[in-house]
Amino acid sequence: MEIGASTLYDATVPPAKIVEAQVARGFRVIEVVFEHPHFLTSGDVAALRKLKRDYDLSYSVHCPYMSMQTGHRDAAIRRASDEVLKKSIKAAAALEATHYVLHGGRMPYYYALLGFPRDAILRDWVREIKPLVRLAADGGVRMVFENCLRSDFFGKSATHLSAARACGAGVCLDIAHAELTAQRAVYARRKPDYVHVTDTLVKRGRDDHAGVGDGSIDFAWWIKRLRSLGFDGKIILECLDESDFAASREKLLRLWNK
């Protein structure tokens, strides 16, 4: 098991500066977010590759979650979105990332609300995304689909897991999302390929991205469950406050080693 840290919390400085800050906190496993203004340029990739060599880092990459329009019914919009996804996947390959995390996107969710058949939405989405899963694999990167909140296509576990199977992708378990959507039981039955961790006050229904212990999630239960499933992969902290990373890592380590 490896505990890593996301670059999610700061979009005001270059990605390499955020990685340097996480390295200073003792992290050697980093999830790099590919999202405006961090649409990783060739210069960004070169700087991140240098840090990887200098500090023996292990990277993963998170998809451009705000700008992706997968499943859009307008072909021009869909093509533009897919081009951004391709760029992010190629950046992941250049960084020798182990994993690439993908959301389902909001458009398929809204089309279902508007009456489009769910089976057709899923079929079309898989047709669009499956080549991107292969593109990642060709670059040595394992794509994993993340369970999300209700307003995302992957807000329902059945859709999320069906899409992963159909595309040959792995599964990223976001523990907070599983709790907020009341799907703990479903996600506790299968070993994930990759895990996201932050805390939140579940009854309030908001994804706070707080530090471990600052919300109501029972991480002792989740860690015990992950160990019983034989999970031994990456656990990525997605805190929004940079001061929460180190303390959250120590809390998770204590729970894991009990």
C-alpha positions as CSV (number, residue, x, y, z in Angstrom):
1,M,0.0,0.0,0.0
2,E,1.3,3.5,-0.9
3,I,-0.2,6.7,0.3
4,G,0.0,9.6,-2.2
5,A,-1.1,13.2,-2.6
6,S,-3.0,15.0,-5.3
7,T,-2.1,18.4,-6.8
8,L,-5.8,19.4,-6.7
9,Y,-5.5,22.0,-4.0
10,D,-3.7,24.8,-5.8
11,A,-4.3,26.1,-9.4
12,T,-2.4,29.3,-8.9
13,V,1.2,28.0,-9.2
14,P,2.8,25.6,-11.8
15,P,2.2,21.9,-11.3
16,A,5.9,21.3,-10.6
17,K,5.8,23.7,-7.7
18,I,2.9,21.8,-6.1
19,V,4.7,18.5,-6.6
20,E,7.8,20.0,-4.9
21,A,5.6,21.0,-2.0
22,Q,4.2,17.5,-1.7
23,V,7.7,16.1,-1.9
24,A,8.7,18.4,1.0
25,R,5.9,16.8,3.0
26,G,7.4,13.4,2.4
27,F,5.2,12.2,-0.4
28,R,6.7,10.2,-3.2
29,V,3.4,9.1,-4.9
30,I,1.7,12.0,-6.6
31,E,-1.5,12.3,-8.6
32,V,-1.2,15.2,-11.1
33,V,-4.5,16.9,-12.0
34,F,-4.8,17.8,-15.7
35,E,-7.2,20.7,-15.7
36,H,-7.1,24.3,-16.7
37,P,-4.9,26.2,-15.9
38,H,-2.8,23.0,-15.5
39,F,-3.3,21.6,-19.0
40,L,0.2,20.2,-18.8
41,T,2.4,21.8,-21.4
42,S,5.6,20.3,-22.7
43,G,7.5,22.5,-20.2
44,D,5.3,21.2,-17.4
45,V,5.9,17.6,-18.4
46,A,9.6,18.1,-18.6
47,A,9.7,19.7,-15.1
48,L,7.6,16.9,-13.7
49,R,9.8,14.3,-15.3
50,K,12.9,15.9,-13.8
51,L,11.3,15.8,-10.3
52,K,10.4,12.1,-10.9
53,R,14.0,11.3,-11.6
54,D,15.4,13.5,-8.8
55,Y,13.1,12.1,-6.1
56,D,12.1,8.7,-7.5
57,L,8.5,9.6,-7.7
58,S,5.6,7.6,-8.9
59,Y,2.9,9.5,-10.8
60,S,-0.7,9.1,-11.7
61,V,-2.9,11.6,-13.6
62,H,-6.4,12.8,-13.1
63,C,-8.6,13.5,-16.1
64,P,-9.7,17.1,-17.0
65,Y,-12.9,16.7,-14.9
66,M,-14.4,20.3,-15.5
67,S,-13.8,20.5,-19.2
68,M,-14.7,17.0,-20.3
69,Q,-17.9,16.6,-22.3
70,T,-17.9,12.9,-22.9
71,G,-21.2,11.6,-24.2
72,H,-22.3,15.0,-25.5
73,R,-24.9,14.6,-28.3
74,D,-23.2,17.4,-30.4
75,A,-20.3,15.7,-32.3
76,A,-18.2,18.8,-32.5
77,I,-18.3,19.4,-28.7
78,R,-17.6,15.7,-28.1
79,R,-14.6,15.7,-30.5
80,A,-13.2,18.8,-28.7
81,S,-13.6,17.1,-25.3
82,D,-12.0,13.9,-26.6
83,E,-9.0,15.8,-27.9
84,V,-8.4,17.3,-24.4
85,L,-8.7,13.8,-22.9
86,K,-6.2,12.4,-25.5
87,K,-3.7,15.2,-24.6
88,S,-4.0,14.3,-20.9
89,I,-3.6,10.6,-21.6
90,K,-0.5,11.3,-23.6
91,A,0.9,13.5,-20.8
92,A,0.2,10.6,-18.4
93,A,2.2,8.3,-20.7
94,A,5.1,10.8,-20.9
95,L,5.2,11.0,-17.1
96,E,5.2,7.1,-17.0
97,A,2.1,7.3,-14.8
98,T,0.8,4.1,-13.3
99,H,-2.9,5.1,-13.5
100,Y,-5.2,7.6,-15.2
101,V,-8.4,8.5,-13.3
102,L,-11.5,9.2,-15.4
103,H,-14.9,10.5,-14.4
104,G,-18.1,9.5,-16.3
105,G,-19.1,13.1,-17.0
106,R,-22.2,15.1,-16.4
107,M,-23.7,15.1,-19.9
108,P,-24.9,11.4,-19.9
109,Y,-26.4,12.0,-16.5
110,Y,-28.5,14.9,-17.8
111,Y,-29.5,13.2,-21.0
112,A,-30.9,10.4,-18.8
113,L,-32.9,12.9,-16.9
114,L,-34.3,14.3,-20.2
115,G,-35.5,10.9,-21.2
116,F,-32.8,9.4,-23.4
117,P,-32.7,5.6,-22.9
118,R,-30.0,4.7,-20.4
119,D,-28.8,1.6,-22.2
120,A,-28.2,3.7,-25.4
121,I,-26.4,6.3,-23.4
122,L,-24.1,3.7,-21.9
123,R,-23.5,2.0,-25.3
124,D,-22.6,5.3,-26.9
125,W,-20.4,6.3,-24.0
126,V,-18.5,3.0,-24.1
127,R,-18.0,3.4,-27.9
128,E,-16.5,6.8,-27.3
129,I,-14.2,6.0,-24.3
130,K,-13.0,2.5,-25.1
131,P,-10.4,3.7,-27.7
132,L,-9.1,6.1,-25.0
133,V,-8.7,3.2,-22.6
134,R,-6.6,1.5,-25.3
135,L,-4.7,4.7,-25.9
136,A,-3.7,4.8,-22.3
137,A,-2.8,1.1,-22.2
138,D,-0.6,1.6,-25.3
139,G,1.3,4.2,-23.3
140,G,1.7,1.8,-20.3
141,V,-1.0,3.5,-18.2
142,R,-3.9,1.7,-16.5
143,M,-7.1,3.7,-16.8
144,V,-9.4,3.6,-13.8
145,F,-13.0,4.9,-13.6
146,E,-13.9,6.8,-10.5
147,N,-17.3,6.5,-8.7
148,C,-18.7,10.0,-8.5
149,L,-21.6,12.0,-7.0
150,R,-25.2,11.8,-8.2
151,S,-24.8,14.6,-10.8
152,D,-22.2,12.5,-12.7
153,F,-22.7,9.5,-15.0
154,F,-20.8,7.4,-12.5
155,G,-23.0,8.5,-9.6
156,K,-24.7,5.1,-9.8
157,S,-22.6,2.1,-9.0
158,A,-24.3,-0.1,-11.6
159,T,-23.4,2.3,-14.4
160,H,-19.9,2.9,-13.1
161,L,-19.0,-0.8,-12.8
162,S,-20.7,-1.8,-16.0
163,A,-18.8,0.9,-17.9
164,A,-15.5,-0.3,-16.4
165,R,-16.2,-3.9,-17.4
166,A,-17.3,-2.9,-20.9
167,C,-14.2,-0.7,-21.5
168,G,-11.7,-3.0,-19.9
169,A,-10.8,-0.3,-17.3
170,G,-10.0,-0.6,-13.6
171,V,-12.0,0.9,-10.7
172,C,-11.0,3.9,-8.6
173,L,-12.9,3.9,-5.3
174,D,-13.5,7.4,-3.9
175,I,-14.5,6.6,-0.4
176,A,-16.2,9.9,0.3
177,H,-18.3,9.6,-2.9
178,A,-19.4,6.1,-1.9
179,E,-20.5,7.4,1.5
180,L,-22.3,10.5,0.1
181,T,-24.2,8.4,-2.4
182,A,-25.1,5.7,0.2
183,Q,-23.3,3.0,-1.8
184,R,-20.8,1.8,0.8
185,A,-22.2,-1.7,0.7
186,V,-21.7,-2.1,-3.1
187,Y,-18.1,-0.7,-3.1
188,A,-17.1,-2.6,0.0
189,R,-17.7,-5.9,-1.9
190,R,-15.0,-5.6,-4.6
191,K,-11.3,-4.9,-4.5
192,P,-10.6,-1.5,-6.2
193,D,-7.5,-0.9,-8.3
194,Y,-6.9,2.6,-6.9
195,V,-8.4,4.7,-4.0
196,H,-9.2,8.3,-3.4
197,V,-9.5,9.5,0.2
198,T,-10.8,12.7,1.9
199,D,-13.2,13.2,4.7
200,T,-16.6,15.0,4.9
201,L,-19.6,15.4,7.0
202,V,-21.8,12.8,5.2
203,K,-25.2,14.0,6.6
204,R,-24.6,17.4,5.3
205,G,-24.4,15.9,1.8
206,R,-21.4,17.9,0.5
207,D,-18.0,16.7,-0.7
208,D,-15.8,18.8,1.5
209,H,-12.4,17.3,0.6
210,A,-11.4,17.7,4.3
211,G,-8.6,16.0,6.1
212,V,-9.0,12.5,7.5
213,G,-10.7,12.8,10.9
214,D,-12.3,16.2,10.2
215,G,-15.5,14.6,9.0
216,S,-17.8,11.7,9.8
217,I,-16.4,8.9,7.6
218,D,-15.4,5.8,9.5
219,F,-11.9,5.2,8.0
220,A,-11.1,2.5,10.5
221,W,-13.9,0.5,8.9
222,W,-12.8,1.3,5.4
223,I,-9.1,0.5,5.9
224,K,-10.0,-2.8,7.6
225,R,-12.2,-3.6,4.6
226,L,-9.6,-2.7,2.1
227,R,-7.1,-4.9,3.8
228,S,-9.5,-7.8,4.0
229,L,-10.1,-7.5,0.2
230,G,-6.3,-7.7,-0.3
231,F,-5.9,-4.2,-1.6
232,D,-2.2,-3.2,-1.9
233,G,-2.3,-0.3,-4.3
234,K,-2.2,3.5,-4.2
235,I,-4.3,5.6,-1.8
236,I,-4.4,9.2,-2.9
237,L,-5.3,12.1,-0.6
238,E,-7.4,14.8,-2.3
239,C,-7.4,17.4,0.4
240,L,-8.3,21.0,-0.5
241,D,-6.2,22.5,2.4
242,E,-2.5,21.8,2.0
243,S,-2.1,21.6,5.8
244,D,-4.2,18.5,5.9
245,F,-2.0,16.2,3.8
246,A,0.7,15.1,6.3
247,A,-1.7,14.6,9.2
248,S,-4.1,12.6,7.1
249,R,-1.3,10.3,5.9
250,E,-0.2,9.6,9.4
251,K,-3.8,8.8,10.5
252,L,-4.2,6.4,7.6
253,L,-0.9,4.7,8.3
254,R,-1.8,4.2,12.0
255,L,-5.1,2.6,10.9
256,W,-3.4,0.4,8.3
257,N,-0.8,-0.9,10.7
258,K,-3.2,-1.7,13.6
